[in-house]
Amino acid sequence: GTVLAPSGLAAVTTTLMSFVEAGGHVLLTDSTYFPTRKFASGLLARLGIEAEYYDPLIGDGIEALISPNTNLIWMESPGSLTFEMQDVPAIVAAAKKHGVPTAIDNTWSGGYFFKPLTLGVDVSVQAATKYIVGHSDAMLGCATAANEELYLALKTFCVHQGICAGTEELFLGLRGMRTISVRLERHMKTGIELASWLAARPEVDRVLHPALPDDPGHELWKRDFSGASGLFGLILKDVRKPAVDA
Ligand SMILES: *Cc1c(COP(=O)(O)O)cnc(C)c1O
């Protein structure tokens, strides 16, 4: 079951709110999308829920951070801006051992190149604003649950809070889905081409793109993903601002 929200961030916060309890504890990857972090450290803290950030590369080491009041483990792979790949199956295995639900922000893959539910993740969240809508003309979010019980948890929060998406946005989301396979294959091709070009530039220290063979996350990406979207990052050497602008 999937719930729809008026933005990606609303789908993120709906998912977090569906699982937390006063006095609870949420583990979030340190590489998560910044507004997700602001919500966790802001509103959740105000409600008496502790947000703890873990190293995105933690893998099965997450087990040591799980406590009896842990309500949810939040992942995002690759991470926003820093693009670390997470060992999703290892984190899921540790979470399942302790009965802690897991959720992932799956925006980067478009839900097309990565299928978290098949790896045991409980909820997969997407900013549909990005690759699903695909034409920069609507905002939309979705959260897909692995089973009925989890879906009802999400749906109940949506009903309580009045979270729903507009008909025009849903129409535009469905329109985008008709071409998502074609668009994402091109995003992958263009992204890798640009990333490879940048990697060879003297001004560039490092390109952050898991599909490049020398990226530290490449093996995990190859194991779990069937492709790459168009979003990547880069670290520049010490160059002056006018040169960056140029
Ligand atoms: C853009 C984005 C969001 C938020 O989506 P909006 O529709 O802009 O609210 C959440 N997570 C990730 C990873 C994003 O890139």
The ligand as a Gaussian input file, in Angstrom:
#p B3LYP/6-31G(d) Opt

LIG

0 1
 C       13.821000      16.742000      -2.847000
 C       13.978000      15.672000      -1.858000
 C       13.043000      15.514000      -0.821000
 C       11.875000      16.465000      -0.623000
 O       11.039000      16.537000      -1.714000
 P       10.070000      17.796000      -1.967000
 O        9.051000      17.270000      -2.905000
 O       10.931000      18.880000      -2.534000
 O        9.501000      18.176000      -0.630000
 C       13.231000      14.493000       0.071000
 N       14.289000      13.659000      -0.034000
 C       15.200000      13.779000      -1.000000
 C       16.347000      12.847000      -1.049000
 C       15.085000      14.795000      -1.945000
 O       16.013000      14.924000      -2.907000

